[in-house]
Structure formats: C-alpha cells, structure tokens
C-alpha cells in the first residue's frame, strides 16, 4: 500500500502547518505589486513660482500667505497645481493659490 501511495505522490505531501504558521507563511508570500503611475508634473515647468524662493510658499501663518497667493493668482497652471497638491495630500504650503487649511 505504501508503494502505491508513493507512486501517486501522497507520501510526499508536506504536513499542514498550524494556523499561526499558515498565517505567517501567507503574510510572507511574495505578491505582485500594483504599479502606481506617477502624476504628470510637466505643468511645473510653466509655473510662475518656478525659481522663486520656496519660503514664500511656506508662510508661518495663513495670514502671511498674501504674497504667494498673489503670485498664484496669475499663474497659468494654478488648477493643475491645486489638483496635484490635493492628489498628493500635500499638508504644507500654498499650492494653486490655496493654503493647507483652505485645501482641507
């Protein structure tokens, strides 16, 4: 009978692990990662803030954001900038003419 089991592969089965070991093995099993596409950032090349001091766009308080908002006000990519900040969950600075509090 053992010979018949070996012929069909039954004798070579691995033992079933206990539930904790099975969960660990499942957690360690390699998975395919979904590739997240990077956002299109070509708009940054046309931004009015390009080359300016970043400190302008990171004021200490929202009341100090007037200069940044003025620059953003006439920026041709203001909408793309705002969408980028919201999509990336940017927590600081003025993006697209809006402070972090205004984006919430």
N, C-alpha and C positions, 0 to 999 in steps of 0.2 A: 504494500500500500504506500509506503514512503517513497518508493521508486516512482510510482505513478504521480504522486504529488510533486516530486522534483521535475518530472517531465513537463508538467503544465505550469510550473513556476510558483506553486502555492508555498513551497517550503522556503522560498527566498524572499518572502514578504517581510518588510520591516515592521517592528512592533508599533502599535498605535500609541502615540505619546499621551501623557496625561493632559487634561485641559489647559493647565497653565503653560506647559511646554508647547502645546499646539498653538496657543495664542501668541507666545513669543516667536515661534517659528513663522507664523503668519505675518507678524509685525516686521520681521527681518527680511521677508521675501522681497526681492527686488521688484519694483513696479515701474511701469512706463510713466514718465512724467509728461504731462501736457505742456507743450511749449507755449509760453505766453508771448504774444507778439509785443514788441516794443512800440511805444507810441511814436507817431510821426512827429519829429521835432524840427522839421525843416523851417517851420514858421519862425523859429528863434533867430534865424539869420536876418529877418526883416523887422525885428522888434526894435522899438525906439529906445529901449533900455540897454540895448547891446552896447557894451563898452563903458557904461556908466558905473559909478561906484555902487556896489551891491548894498551898502549900508543905507542908501536912500530908500530901498525897497524892503528894508527890515527895521522900521522905526520901533522905538521903545514902547510907544503907545499908539493907539489908533488915531488919536488927535494929531500926532506928528506925521501922519501919512499923506498930508496935503501935497507935498512935492511929488511923491511917487504917483499919486492919483492924477495929478496934472499931466505928467509925462504919459501915463497910460491913456488919458483921455483922447489923445490924438494918435494913438498907436494903431497901425493898420491890422495888427494881429491880436488885438485885445481879446476878442472872443475865443480864439484858439488858445491863448494864454490861460484864460479863465477855465476853459474846459480841461486843459492839461492839469492845472492845479487841483481841480475837483476830482478828476480821474485818478491822480496820483496821491490823493488825500494829503496834500501839502498843508502842513499845520502852521507854518510861519510865513510872514512876509506879505507883501502886496503883489497880487497876481491878477492880471486882467482888470486892474483898477479897483480891486476889492481886497480888503484886509481879511485876515484869517477869521475874525468874528463875523464879518459880512458873508463869508463863504459858507458858514455853518447853517 
